[in-house]
Amino acid sequence: MANIKNVAVQMDHVSSISIGGDSTFAMSLEAQARGYNLFHYTPDRLSLRDGKVYATVEPMSLRDVKGDHFTLGEPERVDLSTMDVVLLRQDPPFDMSYITSTHMLERIHPKTLVVNDPAWVRNSPEKIFVTEFADLMPATLITRDPGEIRRFREEMGDIILKPLYGNGGAGVFHSTRDDRNLSSLLEMFGQMFREPFIAQQYLPDVRKGDKRIILVDGEPVGAINRVPAEHDSRSNMHVGGRAEPTELTAREREICDRIGPALRERGFLLVGIDVIGDYMTEINVTSPTGIREVRKFGGADIAALLWDAIESKR
């Protein structure tokens, strides 16, 4: 039996999640099934005082019943270092609030095992970390310079333009070579975001699907294919993408073999990568999803594999 008793989950409020496709819910259900005590808190309940990290947590019990999936107990203020595991699972945006929470959690890790390692989460933004494997990616440009982006589109033809620290498909635009809206789009991005933007070569293979591959401790354990709706360039399921079962290709296994050592070095126990055709576009380390969809299509019980990996670290 692993030396685990108490598990705190830093997440968006449990009342707001859709349990049918929520990976945090799946991970927490598995922890509960293993007899661990679950404690729920949202990031705004974190505090750092005199070198100690506190959170106002609520004991949590879960049920896989839509509309009646949780019960929370009375709030209590705890020293998070007394927890055995903290799951860092709130959704991005990856902003200064998110970064500050990683600084706080870094104070208790690894005595309390934080999944994923908060320092490496902070230092591995999903659309930047992936550029360490440039030969596995489509042509990619990170900049705020409108002239650079125009030159990039002229070279590539069709491009995808998106926020560098966005998530969930928000703010993703497909711009064709003859699209006359690029200048307006860049003006809007410049007003909305202080950071650089990311432009990538458009991959027509996205019409066949954007594959989410899930890795546990650097090893691929399951995948789903997400097919965009007919009139959308985005494959994210909450904006109309359709999930379907899939298997890994030889190229995808090559990609996983290449990135696996880097994931293990950074203490990333749960990662989701996005692959279109032969190219990887993102390495998701903050709160990767897809666990329940893989299981739904008869794939691995990734929540159980993750907790096996966590237990091996304790």
Backbone hydrogen bonds, N-H to C=O, Kabsch-Sander energy under -0.5 kcal/mol:
donor,donor_aa,acceptor,acceptor_aa,energy
4,I,2,A,-2.2
7,V,37,N,-3.2
8,A,85,V,-2.6
9,V,39,F,-3.2
10,Q,8,A,-0.6
10,Q,87,L,-2.6
11,M,9,V,-0.8
11,M,41,Y,-2.0
16,S,13,H,-2.3
17,I,14,V,-0.9
19,I,17,I,-0.7
21,G,18,S,-1.4
22,D,19,I,-0.6
23,S,21,G,-0.6
26,A,22,D,-1.7
27,M,23,S,-2.7
28,S,24,T,-2.4
29,L,25,F,-2.7
30,E,26,A,-2.0
31,A,27,M,-1.8
32,Q,28,S,-2.4
33,A,29,L,-2.4
34,R,30,E,-1.4
35,G,32,Q,-1.8
36,Y,31,A,-2.1
37,N,5,K,-3.3
38,L,60,M,-0.5
39,F,7,V,-2.3
40,H,58,E,-3.0
41,Y,9,V,-2.0
45,R,42,T,-2.5
46,L,43,P,-1.7
47,S,54,Y,-2.6
49,R,52,K,-2.8
52,K,49,R,-2.2
54,Y,47,S,-3.0
54,Y,52,K,-0.6
55,A,78,V,-2.0
56,T,45,R,-1.2
57,V,55,A,-0.9
57,V,76,E,-2.7
58,E,40,H,-2.0
60,M,38,L,-2.5
61,S,71,T,-2.4
63,R,69,H,-2.1
65,V,63,R,-2.0
68,D,65,V,-2.3
71,T,61,S,-2.2
73,G,59,P,-2.9
76,E,57,V,-2.5
78,V,55,A,-2.6
78,V,76,E,-0.5
80,L,53,V,-2.4
80,L,78,V,-0.7
81,S,53,V,-0.5
82,T,79,D,-2.4
83,M,80,L,-1.8
84,D,6,N,-1.9
85,V,6,N,-1.5
86,V,113,L,-2.5
87,L,8,A,-2.8
88,L,86,V,-0.7
88,L,115,V,-2.5
89,R,10,Q,-2.8
89,R,87,L,-1.0
94,F,165,Y,-1.1
95,D,93,P,-1.8
99,I,95,D,-2.6
100,T,96,M,-2.5
101,S,97,S,-1.8
102,T,98,Y,-1.5
103,H,99,I,-1.8
104,M,100,T,-2.0
105,L,101,S,-2.6
106,E,102,T,-1.9
107,R,103,H,-0.6
107,R,104,M,-1.5
108,I,105,L,-1.4
109,H,105,L,-1.2
112,T,108,I,-2.8
113,L,84,D,-2.0
113,L,111,K,-0.6
114,V,112,T,-0.6
115,V,86,V,-2.6
115,V,113,L,-0.5
116,N,114,V,-0.5
117,D,267,G,-1.0
121,V,117,D,-2.2
122,R,118,P,-2.2
123,N,119,A,-1.7
124,S,121,V,-1.0
128,I,125,P,-1.6
129,F,125,P,-3.6
130,V,126,E,-0.8
131,T,128,I,-1.4
132,E,129,F,-2.0
133,F,130,V,-1.9
134,A,131,T,-0.8
136,L,133,F,-2.3
137,M,134,A,-1.3
141,L,199,A,-3.1
143,T,141,L,-0.5
143,T,197,F,-1.9
149,I,145,D,-1.9
150,R,146,P,-2.5
151,R,147,G,-2.3
152,F,148,E,-2.3
153,R,149,I,-2.5
154,E,150,R,-2.3
155,E,151,R,-1.9
156,M,152,F,-2.8
157,G,153,R,-3.2
158,D,156,M,-0.9
159,I,175,S,-2.6
160,I,200,Q,-2.9
161,L,173,F,-2.9
162,K,198,I,-2.3
164,L,196,P,-0.8
166,G,163,P,-0.8
170,A,167,N,-1.7
172,V,169,G,-1.2
173,F,161,L,-2.9
173,F,171,G,-0.6
175,S,159,I,-2.9
175,S,173,F,-0.6
176,T,174,H,-0.5
179,D,176,T,-1.8
182,L,179,D,-0.7
185,L,181,N,-2.7
186,L,182,L,-2.8
187,E,183,S,-2.1
188,M,184,S,-2.4
189,F,185,L,-2.6
190,G,186,L,-2.4
191,Q,187,E,-1.6
192,M,188,M,-2.0
193,F,189,F,-2.7
197,F,143,T,-2.7
198,I,162,K,-2.5
199,A,141,L,-3.1
200,Q,160,I,-2.5
201,Q,139,A,-2.5
202,Y,158,D,-2.1
206,V,203,L,-2.4
207,R,204,P,-2.0
208,K,205,D,-1.7
209,G,205,D,-0.6
209,G,206,V,-0.9
210,D,226,R,-2.6
211,K,209,G,-0.6
211,K,275,V,-2.9
212,R,224,I,-2.6
213,I,211,K,-0.6
213,I,273,I,-2.6
214,I,222,G,-2.9
215,L,271,V,-2.9
216,V,219,E,-2.6
217,D,215,L,-0.5
217,D,269,L,-1.5
219,E,216,V,-1.6
221,V,214,I,-3.0
222,G,214,I,-1.1
224,I,212,R,-2.0
225,N,244,E,-2.7
226,R,210,D,-1.3
227,V,225,N,-0.6
227,V,242,R,-3.1
229,A,234,R,-0.6
232,D,229,A,-1.9
239,V,236,N,-1.6
240,G,237,M,-1.5
241,G,236,N,-2.1
242,R,227,V,-2.9
244,E,225,N,-2.2
246,T,223,A,-0.6
253,R,249,T,-2.1
254,E,250,A,-2.0
255,I,251,R,-2.2
256,C,252,E,-2.3
257,D,253,R,-2.5
258,R,254,E,-2.0
259,I,255,I,-2.2
260,G,256,C,-2.1
263,L,259,I,-2.0
264,R,260,G,-2.3
265,E,261,P,-2.4
266,R,262,A,-1.3
267,G,264,R,-1.4
268,F,263,L,-2.5
269,L,267,G,-1.0
271,V,215,L,-2.2
272,G,284,N,-2.1
273,I,213,I,-2.8
274,D,282,E,-2.0
275,V,211,K,-2.5
276,I,279,Y,-2.8
279,Y,276,I,-2.3
280,M,136,L,-2.7
281,T,274,D,-2.8
282,E,274,D,-0.9
283,I,126,E,-1.3
284,N,272,G,-3.2
285,V,283,I,-0.6
294,V,290,G,-2.2
295,R,291,I,-1.8
296,K,292,R,-2.4
297,F,293,E,-1.6
298,G,295,R,-1.9
299,G,294,V,-2.6
302,I,300,A,-1.5
305,L,301,D,-1.9
306,L,302,I,-2.7
307,W,303,A,-2.1
308,D,304,A,-2.1
309,A,305,L,-1.9
310,I,306,L,-2.6
311,E,307,W,-2.8
312,S,308,D,-1.5
313,K,309,A,-0.7
313,K,310,I,-1.3
314,R,310,I,-0.6
314,R,311,E,-0.9
